[in-house]
Amino acid sequence: MTTRMVFLHGGSHSHLATLADPALAPYRLAGLHVRTGDRESLRSADVLVVADRLRPDLLTPWADEIQSILERGATVLIFGENHVGDWLPAITEHPRPTIFWWWRTGEDHRLRTRAPDHPAWEFFAERAVIWHYHGVLDAPESAVSLVDLHTEAGERDGSILFIDEQSTPGRFLVTTMDPVYHHGSGFMPGATQMLYSALQWATRG
């Protein structure tokens, strides 16, 4: 049976460029505009991709539908700068300054991978999950953080990428990274790998 994948987006240049990416054609992403999309069409989705950088006032009204498809057993990917702590239960999001060009400046990005035995690491290379971020997340107790941010003193600050396969019949991946924006804009090493890897995990993991 074909997996039905829905891409909830805001019509920005990066969102439309991602939808038009020939490499993603096999996924048959069905675009659903956050402003004008029919909520009924979301209810049959097997996988929902919530594109990054959506307007909060337009995204928040979709919260009940997103929670509903998780309760039905769907997989949901939620990318960064979407204020997820405001509309998905048991998540708190804290803004953090972004270290953009650490590979050029020599700064410590302070990102640390975790849970090395988690099956998701079959899909994610380190390059795909360590580039930059837009905050940290306090995840639900049932979630597994794959990447944490640490403070300059070396203490854990919070997660920038976690997977929850326990709190609902479905499963969801949440990150403060914004791979759709950077993939569609054509810059930031690792962003395209993050996007492709997340889609592979969602459909094959």
Backbone as a chain_set.jsonl record, in Angstrom:
{"seq": "MTTRMVFLHGGSHSHLATLADPALAPYRLAGLHVRTGDRESLRSADVLVVADRLRPDLLTPWADEIQSILERGATVLIFGENHVGDWLPAITEHPRPTIFWWWRTGEDHRLRTRAPDHPAWEFFAERAVIWHYHGVLDAPESAVSLVDLHTEAGERDGSILFIDEQSTPGRFLVTTMDPVYHHGSGFMPGATQMLYSALQWATRG", "coords": {"N": [[0.852, -1.191, 0.0], [0.561, 2.224, -0.799], [2.215, 4.81, 0.878], [0.664, 7.636, 2.181], [1.683, 10.863, 2.012], [1.685, 14.028, 3.445], [2.423, 17.439, 3.062], [2.564, 20.067, 4.976], [2.503, 23.432, 4.468], [3.592, 26.881, 3.928], [3.725, 28.201, 1.534], [6.053, 29.594, 0.963], [9.187, 30.534, -0.676], [11.123, 28.58, -0.11], [9.602, 26.415, 0.762], [8.071, 25.815, -1.536], [10.122, 25.232, -3.335], [11.125, 22.927, -2.183], [8.93, 21.184, -2.457], [9.038, 20.965, -5.214], [11.356, 19.6, -5.698], [13.091, 17.269, -7.559], [14.29, 14.992, -6.476], [12.685, 14.29, -4.397], [10.403, 13.373, -5.524], [9.638, 10.577, -5.567], [8.374, 10.288, -3.102], [5.933, 11.444, -3.349], [4.814, 13.814, -2.242], [2.078, 15.469, -0.953], [1.06, 18.633, -1.253], [-0.176, 20.89, 1.179], [-1.673, 23.779, 1.941], [-1.122, 25.94, 4.647], [-2.812, 28.04, 5.155], [-5.068, 27.871, 3.406], [-5.683, 25.196, 3.065], [-7.611, 22.143, 3.028], [-8.807, 20.73, 5.868], [-9.909, 18.211, 6.073], [-8.52, 16.663, 4.238], [-6.203, 16.074, 5.516], [-6.735, 14.092, 7.285], [-6.519, 11.533, 6.307], [-3.857, 11.074, 6.081], [-0.799, 9.262, 6.178], [1.726, 10.027, 6.817], [2.749, 13.109, 8.049], [4.332, 16.063, 7.204], [5.411, 18.842, 8.782], [6.251, 21.776, 7.635], [9.063, 23.955, 8.226], [9.158, 27.196, 9.875], [6.531, 28.28, 9.763], [3.731, 30.541, 9.979], [2.748, 31.302, 13.245], [0.061, 31.971, 13.945], [-1.36, 30.851, 11.904], [-0.633, 28.18, 11.932], [-1.268, 27.12, 14.488], [-4.153, 26.656, 14.618], [-4.292, 24.157, 13.417], [-3.646, 22.29, 15.285], [-5.375, 20.464, 16.647], [-6.101, 18.697, 14.592], [-3.601, 17.623, 13.941], [-2.93, 16.35, 16.335], [-4.986, 14.508, 16.301], [-4.411, 12.796, 14.102], [-2.102, 11.654, 15.029], [-3.131, 10.179, 17.154], [-4.437, 8.361, 15.661], [-2.407, 6.871, 14.653], [-0.525, 7.836, 12.855], [2.576, 9.134, 11.417], [4.462, 11.97, 12.292], [6.385, 14.703, 11.3], [7.951, 17.446, 12.646], [9.312, 20.404, 11.96], [11.732, 23.083, 12.588], [11.42, 26.302, 14.329], [8.696, 26.628, 14.769], [7.265, 27.064, 17.05], [6.455, 24.894, 18.631], [5.994, 24.187, 21.25], [3.808, 25.65, 21.991], [1.539, 24.465, 20.976], [1.573, 21.67, 20.892], [1.094, 19.061, 23.157], [2.889, 18.688, 26.301], [5.423, 19.593, 25.629], [8.038, 21.881, 25.922], [9.509, 24.808, 24.698], [12.529, 26.581, 24.351], [14.08, 29.559, 23.445], [17.305, 29.953, 21.896], [20.497, 31.442, 21.245], [21.833, 31.193, 17.95], [24.55, 29.328, 16.758], [26.04, 29.928, 13.966], [28.21, 29.536, 12.043], [30.142, 27.656, 12.95], [31.93, 25.765, 11.924], [33.636, 27.233, 10.466], [34.64, 29.205, 12.156], [35.741, 27.851, 14.256], [34.492, 27.538, 16.667], [32.994, 25.725, 19.4], [30.249, 23.854, 18.69], [28.62, 22.749, 20.555], [26.788, 20.71, 20.412], [25.613, 17.461, 21.031], [25.444, 14.099, 20.232], [23.115, 11.509, 21.118], [21.81, 8.453, 22.616], [22.94, 6.149, 21.122], [22.244, 3.601, 20.246], [19.73, 3.744, 19.248], [17.228, 2.915, 16.854], [16.774, 4.879, 14.889], [19.193, 5.963, 14.147], [20.059, 4.515, 12.044], [19.257, 5.902, 9.861], [20.077, 8.55, 10.091], [22.925, 10.402, 9.61], [25.772, 11.828, 11.341], [26.448, 14.293, 10.222], [24.036, 15.131, 9.221], [22.561, 15.943, 11.39], [23.922, 17.758, 12.899], [24.348, 20.935, 12.574], [22.978, 23.657, 12.696], [20.652, 25.324, 14.974], [17.548, 26.411, 16.489], [16.896, 26.967, 19.218], [16.051, 25.074, 22.221], [14.485, 22.044, 23.374], [12.282, 20.863, 25.877], [11.461, 17.698, 26.181], [8.703, 15.288, 26.063], [8.428, 12.815, 28.702], [8.441, 10.282, 27.641], [9.885, 10.459, 25.349], [12.817, 10.127, 23.215], [15.808, 11.703, 23.128], [17.857, 12.544, 20.449], [19.798, 14.371, 19.802], [21.45, 16.675, 21.8], [21.809, 19.999, 23.127], [24.511, 21.503, 24.773], [25.581, 23.544, 27.53], [28.034, 26.212, 27.78], [29.474, 25.515, 29.97], [29.38, 22.827, 29.888], [27.13, 21.434, 30.685], [24.006, 19.703, 30.21], [21.621, 21.285, 28.202], [19.236, 21.049, 26.761], [17.081, 19.323, 24.389], [17.61, 19.243, 20.842], [16.627, 17.668, 18.928], [14.307, 15.199, 18.942], [12.613, 12.022, 19.281], [9.428, 10.667, 19.67], [7.831, 7.831, 20.417], [6.004, 6.726, 22.054], [4.067, 8.186, 23.554], [1.737, 8.57, 22.118], [-0.474, 6.688, 19.918], [0.636, 6.991, 17.412], [3.723, 8.299, 16.048], [6.217, 10.799, 16.538], [8.577, 13.159, 15.321], [10.513, 15.794, 16.422], [12.216, 18.81, 15.916], [14.43, 21.591, 16.425], [15.862, 22.46, 14.346], [15.855, 23.768, 10.98], [15.34, 22.405, 8.293], [13.892, 22.453, 5.827], [13.72, 25.137, 5.075], [16.473, 25.757, 4.658], [17.26, 23.817, 2.811], [15.527, 24.406, 0.656], [16.403, 26.968, 0.157], [18.959, 26.623, -0.617], [21.341, 26.631, 0.891], [23.481, 25.886, 3.665], [25.295, 23.487, 5.04], [24.463, 20.094, 5.537], [21.698, 20.433, 5.875], [20.06, 19.516, 3.75], [20.623, 16.791, 3.879], [19.507, 16.261, 6.373], [16.754, 16.711, 5.889], [16.191, 14.775, 3.839], [16.906, 12.439, 5.233], [15.093, 12.429, 7.367], [12.668, 12.048, 6.023], [13.108, 9.509, 4.987], [13.292, 8.054, 7.386], [10.673, 8.417, 8.289], [9.153, 6.992, 6.467], [10.281, 4.477, 6.255], [11.329, 3.671, 8.663]], "CA": [[0.0, 0.0, 0.0], [1.331, 3.454, -0.903], [2.14, 5.723, 2.015], [0.185, 8.965, 1.796], [2.471, 11.867, 2.709], [1.176, 15.382, 3.317], [3.419, 18.459, 3.376], [1.87, 21.273, 5.4], [3.467, 24.484, 4.15], [3.05, 28.234, 3.871], [3.879, 28.79, 0.204], [7.282, 30.376, 0.822], [10.053, 30.045, -1.748], [11.796, 27.342, 0.29], [8.594, 25.354, 0.785], [7.726, 25.447, -2.909], [11.301, 24.596, -3.927], [11.182, 21.564, -1.649], [7.89, 20.414, -3.137], [9.42, 20.77, -6.617], [12.633, 18.886, -5.756], [12.914, 15.976, -8.238], [14.744, 13.889, -5.626], [11.608, 13.927, -3.487], [9.236, 12.928, -6.298], [9.126, 9.255, -5.183], [7.543, 10.353, -1.901], [4.616, 11.948, -3.744], [4.359, 14.744, -1.215], [0.863, 16.217, -1.285], [1.131, 19.94, -0.622], [-1.384, 21.357, 1.86], [-1.337, 25.128, 2.385], [-1.55, 26.148, 6.025], [-3.891, 29.042, 5.191], [-6.253, 27.549, 2.606], [-5.842, 23.757, 2.903], [-8.793, 21.477, 3.555], [-8.398, 19.882, 6.985], [-10.362, 16.836, 5.828], [-7.515, 15.936, 3.476], [-5.143, 15.663, 6.416], [-7.152, 12.991, 8.146], [-6.133, 10.239, 5.727], [-2.403, 11.048, 5.915], [0.019, 8.313, 6.932], [2.864, 10.823, 7.279], [2.589, 14.553, 7.911], [5.535, 16.877, 7.359], [5.09, 20.235, 9.099], [7.4, 22.554, 7.159], [9.533, 24.918, 9.205], [8.925, 28.635, 9.751], [5.142, 28.638, 9.463], [3.188, 31.58, 10.849], [2.084, 30.676, 14.393], [-1.389, 32.165, 13.96], [-1.948, 29.963, 10.905], [-0.338, 26.788, 12.266], [-1.91, 26.685, 15.729], [-5.478, 26.063, 14.417], [-4.178, 22.783, 12.947], [-3.164, 21.444, 16.376], [-6.294, 19.36, 16.931], [-5.999, 17.708, 13.511], [-2.315, 16.937, 14.068], [-3.065, 15.421, 17.461], [-5.923, 13.452, 15.913], [-3.784, 11.778, 13.257], [-1.186, 10.903, 15.9], [-3.944, 9.205, 17.87], [-4.812, 7.331, 14.682], [-1.236, 6.057, 14.369], [0.31, 8.418, 11.802], [3.898, 9.662, 11.743], [4.49, 13.415, 12.092], [7.668, 15.395, 11.386], [7.737, 18.861, 12.951], [10.591, 21.076, 11.828], [11.995, 24.149, 13.534], [10.85, 27.648, 14.404], [7.245, 26.51, 14.655], [6.646, 27.295, 18.356], [5.738, 23.647, 18.889], [5.585, 24.141, 22.641], [2.545, 26.364, 22.17], [0.365, 23.776, 20.451], [1.645, 20.221, 21.065], [1.184, 18.861, 24.608], [4.046, 18.14, 27.027], [6.679, 20.084, 25.075], [8.379, 23.276, 26.189], [10.573, 25.266, 23.813], [13.26, 27.73, 24.861], [14.951, 30.111, 22.401], [18.734, 30.007, 22.156], [21.263, 32.03, 20.132], [22.31, 30.207, 16.982], [25.954, 29.368, 16.343], [25.837, 29.637, 12.546], [29.342, 29.142, 11.192], [31.155, 27.089, 13.838], [32.958, 25.018, 11.184], [34.602, 28.218, 9.944], [35.216, 30.008, 13.233], [36.395, 26.998, 15.234], [33.72, 27.461, 17.902], [32.339, 24.473, 19.759], [28.803, 23.959, 18.456], [28.038, 22.272, 21.808], [25.776, 19.702, 20.127], [26.092, 16.126, 21.372], [24.512, 13.026, 19.88], [22.737, 10.642, 22.238], [21.082, 7.207, 22.322], [23.585, 5.606, 19.926], [21.631, 2.341, 19.824], [18.362, 3.955, 18.772], [17.109, 2.513, 15.436], [16.756, 6.019, 13.969], [20.544, 6.265, 13.66], [20.237, 3.848, 10.742], [18.883, 6.854, 8.818], [20.674, 9.87, 10.297], [24.359, 10.556, 9.829], [26.06, 12.961, 12.222], [26.424, 15.522, 9.427], [22.644, 15.519, 8.991], [21.898, 16.426, 12.604], [24.733, 18.768, 13.575], [24.685, 22.121, 11.792], [22.584, 24.68, 13.666], [19.399, 25.085, 15.679], [16.864, 27.641, 16.889], [16.318, 26.745, 20.531], [16.093, 23.728, 22.79], [13.184, 21.497, 23.719], [12.036, 19.918, 26.953], [10.624, 16.705, 25.52], [7.927, 14.418, 26.954], [9.229, 11.787, 29.367], [8.489, 9.082, 26.804], [10.677, 10.724, 24.139], [14.251, 9.865, 23.205], [16.562, 12.773, 22.467], [18.974, 12.09, 19.626], [20.83, 15.419, 19.829], [21.292, 17.665, 22.862], [22.693, 21.15, 23.222], [25.12, 21.677, 26.082], [26.013, 24.897, 27.845], [29.479, 26.399, 27.713], [30.05, 24.819, 31.121], [29.32, 21.392, 29.639], [25.91, 20.83, 31.203], [22.936, 19.535, 29.236], [20.691, 22.41, 28.155], [17.955, 20.575, 26.238], [17.146, 18.585, 23.129], [17.264, 19.925, 19.596], [16.02, 16.662, 18.052], [13.86, 14.017, 19.682], [11.589, 11.156, 18.704], [8.5, 10.12, 20.656], [7.078, 6.693, 19.869], [5.307, 6.111, 23.181], [2.982, 8.949, 24.192], [0.529, 8.445, 21.289], [-0.397, 5.514, 19.042], [1.551, 7.323, 16.319], [5.068, 8.685, 16.481], [6.563, 12.09, 15.986], [9.94, 13.684, 15.406], [10.497, 17.243, 16.571], [13.545, 19.402, 15.935], [14.503, 23.048, 16.271], [16.526, 22.741, 13.07], [14.909, 24.172, 9.929], [15.927, 21.874, 7.062], [13.174, 22.824, 4.601], [14.161, 26.482, 4.698], [17.84, 25.777, 4.129], [17.285, 23.014, 1.582], [14.876, 25.163, -0.406], [17.176, 28.176, -0.113], [20.212, 26.207, -1.236], [22.553, 26.814, 1.675], [23.686, 25.302, 4.983], [25.706, 22.083, 4.994], [23.736, 19.168, 6.394], [20.247, 20.622, 5.901], [19.433, 18.611, 2.783], [20.722, 15.441, 4.435], [18.525, 16.163, 7.449], [15.431, 16.571, 5.29], [16.076, 13.47, 3.19], [16.973, 11.384, 6.242], [13.843, 12.424, 8.121], [11.642, 11.435, 5.179], [13.399, 8.072, 4.949], [12.875, 7.485, 8.668], [9.212, 8.457, 8.386], [8.517, 6.02, 5.574], [10.911, 3.148, 6.333], [11.775, 3.371, 10.016]], "C": [[0.889, 1.243, 0.0], [1.118, 4.318, 0.333], [1.682, 7.089, 1.537], [0.887, 10.006, 2.66], [1.933, 13.254, 2.404], [2.231, 16.361, 3.815], [2.677, 19.746, 3.691], [2.841, 22.445, 5.292], [2.767, 25.836, 4.066], [3.244, 28.926, 2.541], [5.107, 29.657, 0.038], [8.154, 29.779, -0.276], [10.698, 28.723, -1.368], [10.82, 26.173, 0.342], [8.272, 24.877, -0.626], [8.909, 24.771, -3.621], [11.448, 23.163, -3.436], [10.137, 20.68, -2.31], [8.268, 20.077, -4.574], [10.709, 19.978, -6.774], [12.436, 17.524, -6.43], [13.33, 14.791, -7.378], [13.656, 13.427, -4.659], [10.362, 13.423, -4.208], [8.737, 11.542, -5.887], [8.246, 9.263, -3.934], [6.124, 10.832, -2.197], [4.02, 12.85, -2.668], [3.141, 15.525, -1.701], [0.901, 17.54, -0.534], [-0.213, 20.355, -0.038], [-1.049, 22.719, 2.462], [-1.937, 25.402, 3.757], [-2.692, 27.16, 6.131], [-5.175, 28.539, 4.539], [-6.544, 26.057, 2.506], [-7.091, 23.219, 3.591], [-8.355, 20.509, 4.66], [-8.835, 18.431, 6.804], [-9.29, 16.02, 5.11], [-6.35, 15.479, 4.339], [-5.479, 14.363, 7.133], [-6.825, 11.614, 7.583], [-4.621, 10.117, 5.54], [-1.775, 9.956, 6.765], [1.225, 9.02, 7.542], [2.532, 12.286, 7.038], [3.937, 15.212, 8.146], [5.083, 18.311, 7.612], [6.325, 21.061, 8.743], [7.783, 23.602, 8.192], [9.112, 26.343, 8.845], [7.52, 28.989, 9.263], [4.665, 29.724, 10.428], [2.425, 30.939, 12.004], [0.569, 30.81, 14.382], [-2.091, 31.292, 12.931], [-1.747, 28.488, 11.259], [-1.136, 26.301, 13.47], [-3.309, 26.114, 15.52], [-5.456, 24.624, 13.891], [-3.845, 21.803, 14.075], [-4.073, 20.249, 16.637], [-6.209, 18.282, 15.855], [-4.688, 16.924, 13.598], [-2.364, 15.931, 15.211], [-3.961, 14.248, 17.089], [-5.256, 12.391, 15.052], [-2.703, 11.021, 14.022], [-1.956, 9.834, 16.674], [-4.396, 8.079, 16.953], [-3.629, 6.457, 14.299], [-0.326, 6.595, 13.291], [1.674, 8.838, 12.35], [3.92, 11.144, 11.394], [5.912, 13.923, 12.274], [7.385, 16.87, 11.604], [9.089, 19.547, 12.947], [10.577, 22.423, 12.553], [11.328, 25.489, 13.294], [9.343, 27.625, 14.175], [6.544, 26.613, 16.005], [5.85, 26.071, 18.816], [5.277, 23.548, 20.335], [4.277, 24.837, 22.929], [1.33, 25.552, 21.747], [0.436, 22.243, 20.515], [1.893, 19.942, 22.545], [2.55, 18.331, 25.065], [5.398, 18.535, 26.44], [6.847, 21.549, 25.476], [9.567, 23.645, 25.323], [11.199, 26.531, 24.38], [14.167, 28.268, 23.759], [16.411, 30.119, 22.856], [19.421, 30.711, 20.984], [21.808, 30.925, 19.237], [23.783, 30.42, 16.677], [25.983, 28.946, 14.87], [27.036, 28.974, 11.877], [30.478, 28.544, 12.011], [32.258, 26.353, 13.092], [33.978, 25.948, 10.533], [35.33, 28.958, 11.065], [35.979, 29.174, 14.25], [35.673, 26.917, 16.563], [33.221, 26.033, 18.145], [30.839, 24.651, 19.548], [28.0, 23.481, 19.665], [26.876, 21.301, 21.588], [26.363, 18.319, 20.364], [25.04, 15.096, 20.98], [24.289, 12.119, 21.087], [22.083, 9.381, 21.707], [21.652, 6.507, 21.088], [22.975, 4.307, 19.412], [20.209, 2.507, 19.294], [18.282, 3.611, 17.283], [17.126, 3.68, 14.449], [18.14, 6.331, 13.418], [20.896, 5.47, 12.408], [20.014, 4.83, 9.596], [19.638, 8.187, 8.916], [22.186, 9.764, 10.502], [24.595, 11.774, 10.711], [25.993, 14.282, 11.458], [24.998, 16.034, 9.233], [22.005, 16.168, 10.213], [22.728, 17.45, 13.376], [25.098, 19.838, 12.564], [24.266, 23.357, 12.578], [21.158, 24.443, 14.138], [18.801, 26.442, 16.05], [16.157, 27.423, 18.227], [16.5, 25.321, 21.0], [14.693, 23.341, 23.238], [13.268, 20.691, 24.997], [11.02, 18.926, 26.405], [9.76, 15.953, 26.535], [8.814, 13.329, 27.557], [9.398, 10.545, 28.508], [9.385, 9.247, 25.58], [12.137, 10.338, 24.345], [14.936, 11.0, 22.46], [17.722, 12.162, 21.705], [20.118, 13.09, 19.612], [20.487, 16.412, 20.926], [22.219, 18.847, 22.625], [23.216, 21.232, 24.65], [25.51, 23.142, 26.276], [27.533, 25.002, 27.692], [30.188, 25.715, 28.875], [29.978, 23.304, 30.985], [28.099, 20.695, 30.173], [24.849, 20.726, 30.104], [21.943, 20.681, 29.342], [19.31, 21.969, 27.7], [18.16, 19.874, 24.913], [16.92, 19.514, 21.944], [16.642, 18.957, 18.589], [15.603, 15.474, 18.915], [12.785, 13.277, 18.898], [10.739, 10.616, 19.843], [7.661, 9.049, 19.969], [6.199, 6.037, 20.925], [4.06, 6.862, 23.629], [1.684, 8.944, 23.394], [0.623, 7.147, 20.491], [0.491, 5.745, 17.828], [2.935, 7.628, 16.852], [5.384, 10.036, 15.857], [8.006, 12.437, 16.274], [9.831, 15.191, 15.465], [11.934, 17.739, 16.628], [13.44, 20.919, 15.852], [15.36, 23.437, 15.074], [15.474, 23.022, 12.003], [15.402, 23.709, 8.552], [15.214, 22.273, 5.789], [13.621, 24.205, 4.135], [15.533, 26.445, 4.045], [17.987, 24.917, 2.879], [16.695, 23.815, 0.423], [15.613, 26.431, -0.782], [18.556, 27.869, -0.673], [21.456, 26.532, -0.449], [22.386, 26.2, 3.06], [24.021, 23.819, 4.859], [24.9, 21.242, 5.983], [22.229, 19.278, 6.312], [19.528, 19.666, 4.947], [19.488, 17.178, 3.296], [19.711, 15.242, 5.557], [17.128, 15.929, 6.896], [15.244, 15.195, 4.672], [16.047, 12.339, 4.216], [15.683, 11.286, 7.04], [12.715, 11.779, 7.322], [11.859, 9.927, 5.075], [12.97, 7.402, 6.257], [11.357, 7.391, 8.753], [8.538, 7.369, 7.569], [9.063, 4.602, 5.722], [11.274, 2.724, 7.736], [10.754, 2.567, 10.814]], "O": [[1.874, 1.295, 0.736], [-0.011, 4.529, 0.775], [2.247, 7.64, 0.592], [0.716, 10.034, 3.879], [1.747, 13.614, 1.241], [2.855, 16.144, 4.854], [2.214, 20.439, 2.786], [3.882, 22.453, 5.949], [1.541, 25.932, 4.122], [2.961, 30.117, 2.42], [5.201, 30.396, -0.942], [7.906, 28.67, -0.75], [10.814, 27.831, -2.208], [11.187, 25.05, -0.005], [8.208, 23.674, -0.88], [8.715, 23.85, -4.413], [11.852, 22.283, -4.196], [10.432, 19.545, -2.684], [7.873, 19.035, -5.097], [11.118, 19.709, -7.904], [11.68, 16.699, -5.917], [12.785, 13.698, -7.529], [13.701, 12.303, -4.16], [9.371, 13.081, -3.563], [7.525, 11.329, -5.855], [7.455, 8.341, -3.73], [5.219, 10.644, -1.383], [2.878, 12.672, -2.244], [3.188, 16.167, -2.75], [0.787, 17.563, 0.691], [-1.255, 20.194, -0.673], [-0.238, 22.811, 3.384], [-3.114, 25.132, 3.998], [-3.454, 27.135, 7.098], [-6.262, 28.761, 5.073], [-7.556, 25.675, 1.919], [-7.559, 23.762, 4.592], [-7.607, 19.568, 4.395], [-8.193, 17.521, 7.329], [-9.163, 14.818, 5.347], [-5.591, 14.595, 3.942], [-4.583, 13.624, 7.54], [-6.852, 10.628, 8.319], [-4.15, 9.167, 4.915], [-2.159, 9.745, 7.915], [1.688, 8.67, 8.628], [2.086, 12.659, 5.953], [4.601, 14.958, 9.151], [4.445, 18.924, 6.757], [7.321, 21.045, 9.466], [6.935, 24.081, 8.945], [8.767, 26.653, 7.705], [7.35, 29.893, 8.445], [5.143, 29.811, 11.56], [1.542, 30.113, 11.77], [-0.139, 29.878, 14.763], [-3.285, 31.018, 13.062], [-2.582, 27.647, 10.929], [-1.63, 25.173, 13.465], [-3.649, 25.144, 16.198], [-6.482, 23.944, 13.914], [-3.772, 20.598, 13.834], [-3.586, 19.134, 16.827], [-6.241, 17.091, 16.164], [-4.662, 15.717, 13.361], [-1.897, 14.8, 15.075], [-3.719, 13.119, 17.517], [-5.504, 11.201, 15.246], [-2.413, 9.868, 13.701], [-1.478, 8.71, 16.827], [-4.7, 6.978, 17.411], [-3.815, 5.407, 13.684], [0.572, 5.882, 12.843], [1.895, 8.892, 13.56], [3.452, 11.538, 10.325], [6.567, 13.619, 13.27], [6.653, 17.481, 10.826], [9.918, 19.304, 13.824], [9.544, 22.851, 13.067], [10.764, 25.765, 12.235], [8.789, 28.48, 13.484], [5.361, 26.289, 16.111], [4.732, 26.189, 19.318], [4.274, 22.894, 20.62], [3.691, 24.642, 23.993], [0.205, 25.896, 22.11], [-0.557, 21.579, 20.216], [2.805, 20.523, 23.135], [3.254, 17.636, 24.331], [6.408, 17.889, 26.718], [5.914, 22.345, 25.38], [10.527, 22.881, 25.222], [10.499, 27.438, 24.83], [14.95, 27.508, 23.19], [16.708, 30.271, 24.041], [18.971, 30.586, 19.845], [22.195, 29.857, 19.712], [24.216, 31.532, 16.378], [25.953, 27.755, 14.56], [26.883, 27.95, 11.211], [31.643, 28.88, 11.798], [33.396, 26.31, 13.558], [35.046, 25.512, 10.102], [36.506, 29.295, 10.928], [36.774, 29.71, 15.022], [36.176, 26.296, 17.499], [33.053, 25.248, 17.211], [30.227, 25.518, 20.172], [26.813, 23.787, 19.775], [26.065, 21.097, 22.492], [27.486, 18.038, 19.944], [23.875, 15.216, 21.36], [25.153, 11.981, 21.953], [21.832, 9.251, 20.509], [20.933, 6.293, 20.112], [23.174, 3.953, 18.25], [19.559, 1.526, 18.934], [19.177, 3.979, 16.522], [17.463, 3.484, 13.282], [18.256, 6.902, 12.334], [21.923, 5.727, 11.779], [20.518, 4.626, 8.491], [19.81, 8.871, 7.908], [22.658, 9.123, 11.441], [23.733, 12.647, 10.822], [25.527, 15.284, 11.999], [24.782, 17.238, 9.095], [21.005, 16.874, 10.081], [22.278, 17.957, 14.403], [26.04, 19.676, 11.789], [25.138, 24.058, 13.092], [20.526, 23.464, 13.742], [19.456, 27.478, 15.942], [14.957, 27.669, 18.348], [17.029, 24.472, 20.283], [13.832, 24.194, 23.451], [14.21, 19.923, 25.191], [9.858, 19.271, 26.19], [10.049, 15.977, 27.732], [9.837, 12.968, 26.976], [10.394, 9.832, 28.635], [9.622, 8.283, 24.852], [12.626, 10.235, 25.471], [14.663, 11.225, 21.281], [18.479, 11.358, 22.249], [21.275, 12.71, 19.431], [19.371, 16.93, 20.98], [23.274, 18.714, 22.004], [22.468, 21.054, 25.611], [25.737, 23.874, 25.313], [28.221, 23.999, 27.499], [31.366, 25.374, 28.775], [30.453, 22.575, 31.856], [28.028, 19.467, 30.124], [24.8, 21.55, 29.191], [21.479, 21.013, 30.433], [18.307, 22.471, 28.209], [19.269, 19.835, 24.379], [16.134, 20.458, 22.028], [16.184, 19.372, 17.525], [16.441, 14.826, 19.541], [12.147, 13.818, 17.995], [11.266, 10.161, 20.859], [6.884, 9.336, 19.058], [5.705, 4.928, 20.726], [3.086, 6.234, 24.044], [0.631, 9.28, 23.936], [1.703, 6.564, 20.399], [1.04, 4.793, 17.273], [3.276, 7.257, 17.975], [4.881, 10.373, 14.785], [8.575, 12.073, 17.303], [9.137, 15.801, 14.651], [12.771, 17.152, 17.312], [12.491, 21.462, 15.286], [15.56, 24.624, 14.818], [14.336, 22.567, 12.111], [15.832, 24.527, 7.739], [15.862, 22.423, 4.754], [13.87, 24.418, 2.949], [15.732, 27.042, 2.987], [18.759, 25.256, 1.983], [17.286, 23.893, -0.654], [15.476, 26.925, -1.902], [19.246, 28.769, -1.153], [22.527, 26.696, -1.033], [21.27, 26.026, 3.548], [23.142, 22.996, 4.604], [24.689, 21.645, 7.127], [21.53, 18.32, 6.642], [18.506, 19.078, 5.303], [18.518, 16.432, 3.165], [19.121, 14.168, 5.677], [16.402, 15.057, 7.373], [14.252, 14.52, 4.946], [15.264, 11.397, 4.09], [15.227, 10.187, 7.357], [11.898, 11.047, 7.879], [10.898, 9.158, 5.076], [12.366, 6.329, 6.248], [10.82, 6.395, 9.237], [7.471, 6.881, 7.939], [8.392, 3.636, 5.36], [11.506, 1.541, 7.984], [10.997, 2.24, 11.976]]}, "num_chains": 1, "name": "protein.A"}
